[in-house]
Amino acid sequence: MGYSHRSTVLIIYAFSFFFGLMAVIFSSTQLLNSLIIFTFILLGIQIIAELSGVVLNGQKPLISSLRKIIKRRM
């Protein structure tokens, strides 16, 4: 990927912050709320991965499915 040392450290800090925040949120909420938050987080990670082109050789299965659903409703 070719990140510089500074960029790599900032990415590691961002991941640490993210997982620390999720630990605090999950420890202070009920099970159902934690599952809902977890589902949204997984969807967000999937969308970010598809937008960056890391998933399935550049294919975008979730984004294309969402576009089809939106087109049907309009």
mmCIF file of the N, C-alpha and C atoms, coordinates in Angstrom:
data_MODEL
# 
_entry.id   MODEL 
# 
loop_
_atom_site.group_PDB 
_atom_site.id 
_atom_site.type_symbol 
_atom_site.label_atom_id 
_atom_site.label_alt_id 
_atom_site.label_comp_id 
_atom_site.label_asym_id 
_atom_site.label_entity_id 
_atom_site.label_seq_id 
_atom_site.pdbx_PDB_ins_code 
_atom_site.Cartn_x 
_atom_site.Cartn_y 
_atom_site.Cartn_z 
_atom_site.occupancy 
_atom_site.B_iso_or_equiv 
_atom_site.pdbx_formal_charge 
_atom_site.auth_seq_id 
_atom_site.auth_comp_id 
_atom_site.auth_asym_id 
_atom_site.auth_atom_id 
_atom_site.pdbx_PDB_model_num 
ATOM 1   N N  . MET A 1 1  ? 0.808   -1.178 0.000  1.00 0.00 ? 1  MET A N  1 
ATOM 2   C CA . MET A 1 1  ? 0.000   0.000  0.000  1.00 0.00 ? 1  MET A CA 1 
ATOM 3   C C  . MET A 1 1  ? 0.860   1.254  0.000  1.00 0.00 ? 1  MET A C  1 
ATOM 4   N N  . GLY A 1 2  ? 2.056   1.184  0.540  1.00 0.00 ? 2  GLY A N  1 
ATOM 5   C CA . GLY A 1 2  ? 2.980   2.285  0.424  1.00 0.00 ? 2  GLY A CA 1 
ATOM 6   C C  . GLY A 1 2  ? 2.736   3.463  1.347  1.00 0.00 ? 2  GLY A C  1 
ATOM 7   N N  . TYR A 1 3  ? 2.299   3.213  2.579  1.00 0.00 ? 3  TYR A N  1 
ATOM 8   C CA . TYR A 1 3  ? 2.093   4.314  3.513  1.00 0.00 ? 3  TYR A CA 1 
ATOM 9   C C  . TYR A 1 3  ? 3.417   4.729  4.133  1.00 0.00 ? 3  TYR A C  1 
ATOM 10  N N  . SER A 1 4  ? 3.543   6.006  4.424  1.00 0.00 ? 4  SER A N  1 
ATOM 11  C CA . SER A 1 4  ? 4.735   6.485  5.114  1.00 0.00 ? 4  SER A CA 1 
ATOM 12  C C  . SER A 1 4  ? 4.649   6.085  6.589  1.00 0.00 ? 4  SER A C  1 
ATOM 13  N N  . HIS A 1 5  ? 5.743   6.266  7.295  1.00 0.00 ? 5  HIS A N  1 
ATOM 14  C CA . HIS A 1 5  ? 5.767   5.915  8.715  1.00 0.00 ? 5  HIS A CA 1 
ATOM 15  C C  . HIS A 1 5  ? 4.727   6.719  9.485  1.00 0.00 ? 5  HIS A C  1 
ATOM 16  N N  . ARG A 1 6  ? 4.647   8.005  9.207  1.00 0.00 ? 6  ARG A N  1 
ATOM 17  C CA . ARG A 1 6  ? 3.690   8.872  9.901  1.00 0.00 ? 6  ARG A CA 1 
ATOM 18  C C  . ARG A 1 6  ? 2.255   8.435  9.617  1.00 0.00 ? 6  ARG A C  1 
ATOM 19  N N  . SER A 1 7  ? 1.953   8.128  8.367  1.00 0.00 ? 7  SER A N  1 
ATOM 20  C CA . SER A 1 7  ? 0.596   7.693  8.008  1.00 0.00 ? 7  SER A CA 1 
ATOM 21  C C  . SER A 1 7  ? 0.251   6.375  8.686  1.00 0.00 ? 7  SER A C  1 
ATOM 22  N N  . THR A 1 8  ? 1.218   5.464  8.724  1.00 0.00 ? 8  THR A N  1 
ATOM 23  C CA . THR A 1 8  ? 0.990   4.173  9.359  1.00 0.00 ? 8  THR A CA 1 
ATOM 24  C C  . THR A 1 8  ? 0.693   4.341  10.843 1.00 0.00 ? 8  THR A C  1 
ATOM 25  N N  . VAL A 1 9  ? 1.450   5.189  11.508 1.00 0.00 ? 9  VAL A N  1 
ATOM 26  C CA . VAL A 1 9  ? 1.221   5.436  12.935 1.00 0.00 ? 9  VAL A CA 1 
ATOM 27  C C  . VAL A 1 9  ? -0.150  6.062  13.153 1.00 0.00 ? 9  VAL A C  1 
ATOM 28  N N  . LEU A 1 10 ? -0.545  6.997  12.310 1.00 0.00 ? 10 LEU A N  1 
ATOM 29  C CA . LEU A 1 10 ? -1.865  7.615  12.446 1.00 0.00 ? 10 LEU A CA 1 
ATOM 30  C C  . LEU A 1 10 ? -2.985  6.603  12.212 1.00 0.00 ? 10 LEU A C  1 
ATOM 31  N N  . ILE A 1 11 ? -2.783  5.689  11.277 1.00 0.00 ? 11 ILE A N  1 
ATOM 32  C CA . ILE A 1 11 ? -3.780  4.637  11.035 1.00 0.00 ? 11 ILE A CA 1 
ATOM 33  C C  . ILE A 1 11 ? -3.896  3.732  12.256 1.00 0.00 ? 11 ILE A C  1 
ATOM 34  N N  . ILE A 1 12 ? -2.759  3.367  12.846 1.00 0.00 ? 12 ILE A N  1 
ATOM 35  C CA . ILE A 1 12 ? -2.776  2.529  14.049 1.00 0.00 ? 12 ILE A CA 1 
ATOM 36  C C  . ILE A 1 12 ? -3.468  3.261  15.196 1.00 0.00 ? 12 ILE A C  1 
ATOM 37  N N  . TYR A 1 13 ? -3.193  4.554  15.360 1.00 0.00 ? 13 TYR A N  1 
ATOM 38  C CA . TYR A 1 13 ? -3.873  5.343  16.389 1.00 0.00 ? 13 TYR A CA 1 
ATOM 39  C C  . TYR A 1 13 ? -5.376  5.389  16.141 1.00 0.00 ? 13 TYR A C  1 
ATOM 40  N N  . ALA A 1 14 ? -5.778  5.540  14.897 1.00 0.00 ? 14 ALA A N  1 
ATOM 41  C CA . ALA A 1 14 ? -7.207  5.586  14.574 1.00 0.00 ? 14 ALA A CA 1 
ATOM 42  C C  . ALA A 1 14 ? -7.885  4.266  14.922 1.00 0.00 ? 14 ALA A C  1 
ATOM 43  N N  . PHE A 1 15 ? -7.236  3.152  14.580 1.00 0.00 ? 15 PHE A N  1 
ATOM 44  C CA . PHE A 1 15 ? -7.801  1.846  14.933 1.00 0.00 ? 15 PHE A CA 1 
ATOM 45  C C  . PHE A 1 15 ? -7.878  1.676  16.446 1.00 0.00 ? 15 PHE A C  1 
ATOM 46  N N  . SER A 1 16 ? -6.838  2.087  17.154 1.00 0.00 ? 16 SER A N  1 
ATOM 47  C CA . SER A 1 16 ? -6.840  1.981  18.616 1.00 0.00 ? 16 SER A CA 1 
ATOM 48  C C  . SER A 1 16 ? -7.961  2.811  19.220 1.00 0.00 ? 16 SER A C  1 
ATOM 49  N N  . PHE A 1 17 ? -8.130  4.026  18.736 1.00 0.00 ? 17 PHE A N  1 
ATOM 50  C CA . PHE A 1 17 ? -9.208  4.886  19.218 1.00 0.00 ? 17 PHE A CA 1 
ATOM 51  C C  . PHE A 1 17 ? -10.564 4.257  18.937 1.00 0.00 ? 17 PHE A C  1 
ATOM 52  N N  . PHE A 1 18 ? -10.731 3.740  17.725 1.00 0.00 ? 18 PHE A N  1 
ATOM 53  C CA . PHE A 1 18 ? -11.998 3.133  17.323 1.00 0.00 ? 18 PHE A CA 1 
ATOM 54  C C  . PHE A 1 18 ? -12.342 1.947  18.218 1.00 0.00 ? 18 PHE A C  1 
ATOM 55  N N  . PHE A 1 19 ? -11.392 1.027  18.403 1.00 0.00 ? 19 PHE A N  1 
ATOM 56  C CA . PHE A 1 19 ? -11.676 -0.157 19.211 1.00 0.00 ? 19 PHE A CA 1 
ATOM 57  C C  . PHE A 1 19 ? -11.842 0.193  20.690 1.00 0.00 ? 19 PHE A C  1 
ATOM 58  N N  . GLY A 1 20 ? -11.117 1.181  21.181 1.00 0.00 ? 20 GLY A N  1 
ATOM 59  C CA . GLY A 1 20 ? -11.315 1.633  22.553 1.00 0.00 ? 20 GLY A CA 1 
ATOM 60  C C  . GLY A 1 20 ? -12.694 2.224  22.757 1.00 0.00 ? 20 GLY A C  1 
ATOM 61  N N  . LEU A 1 21 ? -13.126 3.042  21.809 1.00 0.00 ? 21 LEU A N  1 
ATOM 62  C CA . LEU A 1 21 ? -14.462 3.629  21.869 1.00 0.00 ? 21 LEU A CA 1 
ATOM 63  C C  . LEU A 1 21 ? -15.538 2.545  21.814 1.00 0.00 ? 21 LEU A C  1 
ATOM 64  N N  . MET A 1 22 ? -15.351 1.562  20.960 1.00 0.00 ? 22 MET A N  1 
ATOM 65  C CA . MET A 1 22 ? -16.327 0.477  20.868 1.00 0.00 ? 22 MET A CA 1 
ATOM 66  C C  . MET A 1 22 ? -16.370 -0.336 22.155 1.00 0.00 ? 22 MET A C  1 
ATOM 67  N N  . ALA A 1 23 ? -15.227 -0.529 22.804 1.00 0.00 ? 23 ALA A N  1 
ATOM 68  C CA . ALA A 1 23 ? -15.207 -1.257 24.075 1.00 0.00 ? 23 ALA A CA 1 
ATOM 69  C C  . ALA A 1 23 ? -16.002 -0.513 25.141 1.00 0.00 ? 23 ALA A C  1 
ATOM 70  N N  . VAL A 1 24 ? -15.851 0.795  25.191 1.00 0.00 ? 24 VAL A N  1 
ATOM 71  C CA . VAL A 1 24 ? -16.601 1.592  26.166 1.00 0.00 ? 24 VAL A CA 1 
ATOM 72  C C  . VAL A 1 24 ? -18.090 1.546  25.853 1.00 0.00 ? 24 VAL A C  1 
ATOM 73  N N  . ILE A 1 25 ? -18.444 1.687  24.587 1.00 0.00 ? 25 ILE A N  1 
ATOM 74  C CA . ILE A 1 25 ? -19.860 1.666  24.201 1.00 0.00 ? 25 ILE A CA 1 
ATOM 75  C C  . ILE A 1 25 ? -20.477 0.307  24.488 1.00 0.00 ? 25 ILE A C  1 
ATOM 76  N N  . PHE A 1 26 ? -19.780 -0.775 24.126 1.00 0.00 ? 26 PHE A N  1 
ATOM 77  C CA . PHE A 1 26 ? -20.341 -2.108 24.324 1.00 0.00 ? 26 PHE A CA 1 
ATOM 78  C C  . PHE A 1 26 ? -20.453 -2.471 25.799 1.00 0.00 ? 26 PHE A C  1 
ATOM 79  N N  . SER A 1 27 ? -19.560 -1.962 26.622 1.00 0.00 ? 27 SER A N  1 
ATOM 80  C CA . SER A 1 27 ? -19.630 -2.296 28.044 1.00 0.00 ? 27 SER A CA 1 
ATOM 81  C C  . SER A 1 27 ? -20.727 -1.516 28.761 1.00 0.00 ? 27 SER A C  1 
ATOM 82  N N  . SER A 1 28 ? -21.188 -0.425 28.172 1.00 0.00 ? 28 SER A N  1 
ATOM 83  C CA . SER A 1 28 ? -22.182 0.398  28.863 1.00 0.00 ? 28 SER A CA 1 
ATOM 84  C C  . SER A 1 28 ? -23.587 0.291  28.268 1.00 0.00 ? 28 SER A C  1 
ATOM 85  N N  . THR A 1 29 ? -23.783 -0.547 27.269 1.00 0.00 ? 29 THR A N  1 
ATOM 86  C CA . THR A 1 29 ? -25.112 -0.689 26.676 1.00 0.00 ? 29 THR A CA 1 
ATOM 87  C C  . THR A 1 29 ? -25.641 -2.097 26.893 1.00 0.00 ? 29 THR A C  1 
ATOM 88  N N  . GLN A 1 30 ? -26.928 -2.262 26.617 1.00 0.00 ? 30 GLN A N  1 
ATOM 89  C CA . GLN A 1 30 ? -27.541 -3.575 26.725 1.00 0.00 ? 30 GLN A CA 1 
ATOM 90  C C  . GLN A 1 30 ? -27.185 -4.407 25.499 1.00 0.00 ? 30 GLN A C  1 
ATOM 91  N N  . LEU A 1 31 ? -27.495 -5.692 25.558 1.00 0.00 ? 31 LEU A N  1 
ATOM 92  C CA . LEU A 1 31 ? -27.113 -6.619 24.498 1.00 0.00 ? 31 LEU A CA 1 
ATOM 93  C C  . LEU A 1 31 ? -27.732 -6.241 23.156 1.00 0.00 ? 31 LEU A C  1 
ATOM 94  N N  . LEU A 1 32 ? -29.006 -5.918 23.134 1.00 0.00 ? 32 LEU A N  1 
ATOM 95  C CA . LEU A 1 32 ? -29.673 -5.585 21.874 1.00 0.00 ? 32 LEU A CA 1 
ATOM 96  C C  . LEU A 1 32 ? -29.063 -4.340 21.242 1.00 0.00 ? 32 LEU A C  1 
ATOM 97  N N  . ASN A 1 33 ? -28.811 -3.329 22.044 1.00 0.00 ? 33 ASN A N  1 
ATOM 98  C CA . ASN A 1 33 ? -28.183 -2.114 21.521 1.00 0.00 ? 33 ASN A CA 1 
ATOM 99  C C  . ASN A 1 33 ? -26.786 -2.402 20.988 1.00 0.00 ? 33 ASN A C  1 
ATOM 100 N N  . SER A 1 34 ? -26.047 -3.254 21.686 1.00 0.00 ? 34 SER A N  1 
ATOM 101 C CA . SER A 1 34 ? -24.705 -3.617 21.230 1.00 0.00 ? 34 SER A CA 1 
ATOM 102 C C  . SER A 1 34 ? -24.757 -4.339 19.888 1.00 0.00 ? 34 SER A C  1 
ATOM 103 N N  . LEU A 1 35 ? -25.727 -5.222 19.720 1.00 0.00 ? 35 LEU A N  1 
ATOM 104 C CA . LEU A 1 35 ? -25.858 -5.941 18.450 1.00 0.00 ? 35 LEU A CA 1 
ATOM 105 C C  . LEU A 1 35 ? -26.233 -5.000 17.308 1.00 0.00 ? 35 LEU A C  1 
ATOM 106 N N  . ILE A 1 36 ? -27.095 -4.045 17.581 1.00 0.00 ? 36 ILE A N  1 
ATOM 107 C CA . ILE A 1 36 ? -27.479 -3.070 16.555 1.00 0.00 ? 36 ILE A CA 1 
ATOM 108 C C  . ILE A 1 36 ? -26.283 -2.213 16.158 1.00 0.00 ? 36 ILE A C  1 
ATOM 109 N N  . ILE A 1 37 ? -25.543 -1.730 17.146 1.00 0.00 ? 37 ILE A N  1 
ATOM 110 C CA . ILE A 1 37 ? -24.346 -0.931 16.868 1.00 0.00 ? 37 ILE A CA 1 
ATOM 111 C C  . ILE A 1 37 ? -23.334 -1.753 16.087 1.00 0.00 ? 37 ILE A C  1 
ATOM 112 N N  . PHE A 1 38 ? -23.140 -3.004 16.494 1.00 0.00 ? 38 PHE A N  1 
ATOM 113 C CA . PHE A 1 38 ? -22.193 -3.892 15.819 1.00 0.00 ? 38 PHE A CA 1 
ATOM 114 C C  . PHE A 1 38 ? -22.578 -4.109 14.360 1.00 0.00 ? 38 PHE A C  1 
ATOM 115 N N  . THR A 1 39 ? -23.868 -4.265 14.091 1.00 0.00 ? 39 THR A N  1 
ATOM 116 C CA . THR A 1 39 ? -24.339 -4.449 12.718 1.00 0.00 ? 39 THR A CA 1 
ATOM 117 C C  . THR A 1 39 ? -24.037 -3.222 11.867 1.00 0.00 ? 39 THR A C  1 
ATOM 118 N N  . PHE A 1 40 ? -24.308 -2.039 12.394 1.00 0.00 ? 40 PHE A N  1 
ATOM 119 C CA . PHE A 1 40 ? -24.005 -0.813 11.654 1.00 0.00 ? 40 PHE A CA 1 
ATOM 120 C C  . PHE A 1 40 ? -22.504 -0.644 11.425 1.00 0.00 ? 40 PHE A C  1 
ATOM 121 N N  . ILE A 1 41 ? -21.713 -1.029 12.399 1.00 0.00 ? 41 ILE A N  1 
ATOM 122 C CA . ILE A 1 41 ? -20.256 -0.934 12.247 1.00 0.00 ? 41 ILE A CA 1 
ATOM 123 C C  . ILE A 1 41 ? -19.784 -1.870 11.145 1.00 0.00 ? 41 ILE A C  1 
ATOM 124 N N  . LEU A 1 42 ? -20.289 -3.104 11.140 1.00 0.00 ? 42 LEU A N  1 
ATOM 125 C CA . LEU A 1 42 ? -19.903 -4.049 10.085 1.00 0.00 ? 42 LEU A CA 1 
ATOM 126 C C  . LEU A 1 42 ? -20.309 -3.548 8.706  1.00 0.00 ? 42 LEU A C  1 
ATOM 127 N N  . LEU A 1 43 ? -21.509 -3.006 8.596  1.00 0.00 ? 43 LEU A N  1 
ATOM 128 C CA . LEU A 1 43 ? -21.947 -2.453 7.311  1.00 0.00 ? 43 LEU A CA 1 
ATOM 129 C C  . LEU A 1 43 ? -21.063 -1.281 6.887  1.00 0.00 ? 43 LEU A C  1 
ATOM 130 N N  . GLY A 1 44 ? -20.707 -0.436 7.831  1.00 0.00 ? 44 GLY A N  1 
ATOM 131 C CA . GLY A 1 44 ? -19.828 0.692  7.526  1.00 0.00 ? 44 GLY A CA 1 
ATOM 132 C C  . GLY A 1 44 ? -18.453 0.246  7.063  1.00 0.00 ? 44 GLY A C  1 
ATOM 133 N N  . ILE A 1 45 ? -17.900 -0.757 7.733  1.00 0.00 ? 45 ILE A N  1 
ATOM 134 C CA . ILE A 1 45 ? -16.595 -1.285 7.327  1.00 0.00 ? 45 ILE A CA 1 
ATOM 135 C C  . ILE A 1 45 ? -16.680 -1.898 5.940  1.00 0.00 ? 45 ILE A C  1 
ATOM 136 N N  . GLN A 1 46 ? -17.757 -2.621 5.666  1.00 0.00 ? 46 GLN A N  1 
ATOM 137 C CA . GLN A 1 46 ? -17.934 -3.232 4.346  1.00 0.00 ? 46 GLN A CA 1 
ATOM 138 C C  . GLN A 1 46 ? -18.029 -2.169 3.257  1.00 0.00 ? 46 GLN A C  1 
ATOM 139 N N  . ILE A 1 47 ? -18.786 -1.119 3.502  1.00 0.00 ? 47 ILE A N  1 
ATOM 140 C CA . ILE A 1 47 ? -18.935 -0.048 2.508  1.00 0.00 ? 47 ILE A CA 1 
ATOM 141 C C  . ILE A 1 47 ? -17.606 0.661  2.273  1.00 0.00 ? 47 ILE A C  1 
ATOM 142 N N  . ILE A 1 48 ? -16.870 0.936  3.344  1.00 0.00 ? 48 ILE A N  1 
ATOM 143 C CA . ILE A 1 48 ? -15.556 1.574  3.191  1.00 0.00 ? 48 ILE A CA 1 
ATOM 144 C C  . ILE A 1 48 ? -14.613 0.675  2.406  1.00 0.00 ? 48 ILE A C  1 
ATOM 145 N N  . ALA A 1 49 ? -14.643 -0.628 2.679  1.00 0.00 ? 49 ALA A N  1 
ATOM 146 C CA . ALA A 1 49 ? -13.788 -1.561 1.947  1.00 0.00 ? 49 ALA A CA 1 
ATOM 147 C C  . ALA A 1 49 ? -14.169 -1.621 0.475  1.00 0.00 ? 49 ALA A C  1 
ATOM 148 N N  . GLU A 1 50 ? -15.459 -1.588 0.181  1.00 0.00 ? 50 GLU A N  1 
ATOM 149 C CA . GLU A 1 50 ? -15.894 -1.609 -1.215 1.00 0.00 ? 50 GLU A CA 1 
ATOM 150 C C  . GLU A 1 50 ? -15.518 -0.317 -1.930 1.00 0.00 ? 50 GLU A C  1 
ATOM 151 N N  . LEU A 1 51 ? -15.655 0.807  -1.262 1.00 0.00 ? 51 LEU A N  1 
ATOM 152 C CA . LEU A 1 51 ? -15.293 2.084  -1.881 1.00 0.00 ? 51 LEU A CA 1 
ATOM 153 C C  . LEU A 1 51 ? -13.793 2.178  -2.154 1.00 0.00 ? 51 LEU A C  1 
ATOM 154 N N  . SER A 1 52 ? -12.986 1.558  -1.297 1.00 0.00 ? 52 SER A N  1 
ATOM 155 C CA . SER A 1 52 ? -11.538 1.595  -1.511 1.00 0.00 ? 52 SER A CA 1 
ATOM 156 C C  . SER A 1 52 ? -11.076 0.540  -2.507 1.00 0.00 ? 52 SER A C  1 
ATOM 157 N N  . GLY A 1 53 ? -11.954 -0.387 -2.897 1.00 0.00 ? 53 GLY A N  1 
ATOM 158 C CA . GLY A 1 53 ? -11.619 -1.379 -3.909 1.00 0.00 ? 53 GLY A CA 1 
ATOM 159 C C  . GLY A 1 53 ? -10.898 -2.600 -3.387 1.00 0.00 ? 53 GLY A C  1 
ATOM 160 N N  . VAL A 1 54 ? -10.977 -2.869 -2.097 1.00 0.00 ? 54 VAL A N  1 
ATOM 161 C CA . VAL A 1 54 ? -10.268 -3.992 -1.506 1.00 0.00 ? 54 VAL A CA 1 
ATOM 162 C C  . VAL A 1 54 ? -11.065 -5.292 -1.619 1.00 0.00 ? 54 VAL A C  1 
ATOM 163 N N  . VAL A 1 55 ? -12.364 -5.202 -1.786 1.00 0.00 ? 55 VAL A N  1 
ATOM 164 C CA . VAL A 1 55 ? -13.237 -6.371 -1.749 1.00 0.00 ? 55 VAL A CA 1 
ATOM 165 C C  . VAL A 1 55 ? -13.425 -6.952 -3.142 1.00 0.00 ? 55 VAL A C  1 
ATOM 166 N N  . LEU A 1 56 ? -13.208 -8.243 -3.291 1.00 0.00 ? 56 LEU A N  1 
ATOM 167 C CA . LEU A 1 56 ? -13.540 -9.005 -4.497 1.00 0.00 ? 56 LEU A CA 1 
ATOM 168 C C  . LEU A 1 56 ? -13.032 -8.361 -5.789 1.00 0.00 ? 56 LEU A C  1 
ATOM 169 N N  . ASN A 1 57 ? -11.779 -8.010 -5.813 1.00 0.00 ? 57 ASN A N  1 
ATOM 170 C CA . ASN A 1 57 ? -11.145 -7.448 -7.015 1.00 0.00 ? 57 ASN A CA 1 
ATOM 171 C C  . ASN A 1 57 ? -11.862 -6.214 -7.547 1.00 0.00 ? 57 ASN A C  1 
ATOM 172 N N  . GLY A 1 58 ? -12.275 -5.347 -6.664 1.00 0.00 ? 58 GLY A N  1 
ATOM 173 C CA . GLY A 1 58 ? -12.908 -4.101 -7.079 1.00 0.00 ? 58 GLY A CA 1 
ATOM 174 C C  . GLY A 1 58 ? -14.412 -4.169 -7.248 1.00 0.00 ? 58 GLY A C  1 
ATOM 175 N N  . GLN A 1 59 ? -15.006 -5.338 -7.078 1.00 0.00 ? 59 GLN A N  1 
ATOM 176 C CA . GLN A 1 59 ? -16.462 -5.421 -7.177 1.00 0.00 ? 59 GLN A CA 1 
ATOM 177 C C  . GLN A 1 59 ? -17.090 -4.769 -5.949 1.00 0.00 ? 59 GLN A C  1 
ATOM 178 N N  . LYS A 1 60 ? -18.335 -4.362 -6.087 1.00 0.00 ? 60 LYS A N  1 
ATOM 179 C CA . LYS A 1 60 ? -19.028 -3.674 -5.001 1.00 0.00 ? 60 LYS A CA 1 
ATOM 180 C C  . LYS A 1 60 ? -20.404 -4.301 -4.779 1.00 0.00 ? 60 LYS A C  1 
ATOM 181 N N  . PRO A 1 61 ? -20.463 -5.498 -4.168 1.00 0.00 ? 61 PRO A N  1 
ATOM 182 C CA . PRO A 1 61 ? -21.754 -6.184 -4.048 1.00 0.00 ? 61 PRO A CA 1 
ATOM 183 C C  . PRO A 1 61 ? -22.764 -5.458 -3.159 1.00 0.00 ? 61 PRO A C  1 
ATOM 184 N N  . LEU A 1 62 ? -22.339 -4.919 -2.035 1.00 0.00 ? 62 LEU A N  1 
ATOM 185 C CA . LEU A 1 62 ? -23.279 -4.246 -1.141 1.00 0.00 ? 62 LEU A CA 1 
ATOM 186 C C  . LEU A 1 62 ? -23.747 -2.920 -1.721 1.00 0.00 ? 62 LEU A C  1 
ATOM 187 N N  . ILE A 1 63 ? -22.834 -2.155 -2.277 1.00 0.00 ? 63 ILE A N  1 
ATOM 188 C CA . ILE A 1 63 ? -23.193 -0.857 -2.852 1.00 0.00 ? 63 ILE A CA 1 
ATOM 189 C C  . ILE A 1 63 ? -24.103 -1.038 -4.057 1.00 0.00 ? 63 ILE A C  1 
ATOM 190 N N  . SER A 1 64 ? -23.810 -2.022 -4.914 1.00 0.00 ? 64 SER A N  1 
ATOM 191 C CA . SER A 1 64 ? -24.671 -2.238 -6.080 1.00 0.00 ? 64 SER A CA 1 
ATOM 192 C C  . SER A 1 64 ? -26.053 -2.734 -5.658 1.00 0.00 ? 64 SER A C  1 
ATOM 193 N N  . SER A 1 65 ? -26.117 -3.542 -4.610 1.00 0.00 ? 65 SER A N  1 
ATOM 194 C CA . SER A 1 65 ? -27.421 -3.988 -4.106 1.00 0.00 ? 65 SER A CA 1 
ATOM 195 C C  . SER A 1 65 ? -28.224 -2.821 -3.554 1.00 0.00 ? 65 SER A C  1 
ATOM 196 N N  . LEU A 1 66 ? -27.558 -1.936 -2.823 1.00 0.00 ? 66 LEU A N  1 
ATOM 197 C CA . LEU A 1 66 ? -28.252 -0.755 -2.294 1.00 0.00 ? 66 LEU A CA 1 
ATOM 198 C C  . LEU A 1 66 ? -28.744 0.144  -3.420 1.00 0.00 ? 66 LEU A C  1 
ATOM 199 N N  . ARG A 1 67 ? -27.954 0.284  -4.471 1.00 0.00 ? 67 ARG A N  1 
ATOM 200 C CA . ARG A 1 67 ? -28.381 1.101  -5.615 1.00 0.00 ? 67 ARG A CA 1 
ATOM 201 C C  . ARG A 1 67 ? -29.600 0.500  -6.301 1.00 0.00 ? 67 ARG A C  1 
ATOM 202 N N  . LYS A 1 68 ? -29.638 -0.841 -6.432 1.00 0.00 ? 68 LYS A N  1 
ATOM 203 C CA . LYS A 1 68 ? -30.796 -1.497 -7.040 1.00 0.00 ? 68 LYS A CA 1 
ATOM 204 C C  . LYS A 1 68 ? -32.051 -1.282 -6.202 1.00 0.00 ? 68 LYS A C  1 
ATOM 205 N N  . ILE A 1 69 ? -31.908 -1.376 -4.888 1.00 0.00 ? 69 ILE A N  1 
ATOM 206 C CA . ILE A 1 69 ? -33.055 -1.171 -4.003 1.00 0.00 ? 69 ILE A CA 1 
ATOM 207 C C  . ILE A 1 69 ? -33.561 0.262  -4.115 1.00 0.00 ? 69 ILE A C  1 
ATOM 208 N N  . ILE A 1 70 ? -32.648 1.213  -4.162 1.00 0.00 ? 70 ILE A N  1 
ATOM 209 C CA . ILE A 1 70 ? -33.043 2.622  -4.274 1.00 0.00 ? 70 ILE A CA 1 
ATOM 210 C C  . ILE A 1 70 ? -33.723 2.891  -5.611 1.00 0.00 ? 70 ILE A C  1 
ATOM 211 N N  . LYS A 1 71 ? -33.222 2.293  -6.702 1.00 0.00 ? 71 LYS A N  1 
ATOM 212 C CA . LYS A 1 71 ? -33.838 2.494  -8.018 1.00 0.00 ? 71 LYS A CA 1 
ATOM 213 C C  . LYS A 1 71 ? -35.247 1.923  -8.064 1.00 0.00 ? 71 LYS A C  1 
ATOM 214 N N  . ARG A 1 72 ? -35.468 0.786  -7.400 1.00 0.00 ? 72 ARG A N  1 
ATOM 215 C CA . ARG A 1 72 ? -36.800 0.185  -7.387 1.00 0.00 ? 72 ARG A CA 1 
ATOM 216 C C  . ARG A 1 72 ? -37.806 1.062  -6.660 1.00 0.00 ? 72 ARG A C  1 
ATOM 217 N N  . ARG A 1 73 ? -37.375 1.727  -5.631 1.00 0.00 ? 73 ARG A N  1 
ATOM 218 C CA . ARG A 1 73 ? -38.289 2.561  -4.843 1.00 0.00 ? 73 ARG A CA 1 
ATOM 219 C C  . ARG A 1 73 ? -38.634 3.857  -5.546 1.00 0.00 ? 73 ARG A C  1 
ATOM 220 N N  . MET A 1 74 ? -37.821 4.283  -6.493 1.00 0.00 ? 74 MET A N  1 
ATOM 221 C CA . MET A 1 74 ? -38.077 5.555  -7.180 1.00 0.00 ? 74 MET A CA 1 
ATOM 222 C C  . MET A 1 74 ? -38.877 5.357  -8.410 1.00 0.00 ? 74 MET A C  1 
# 
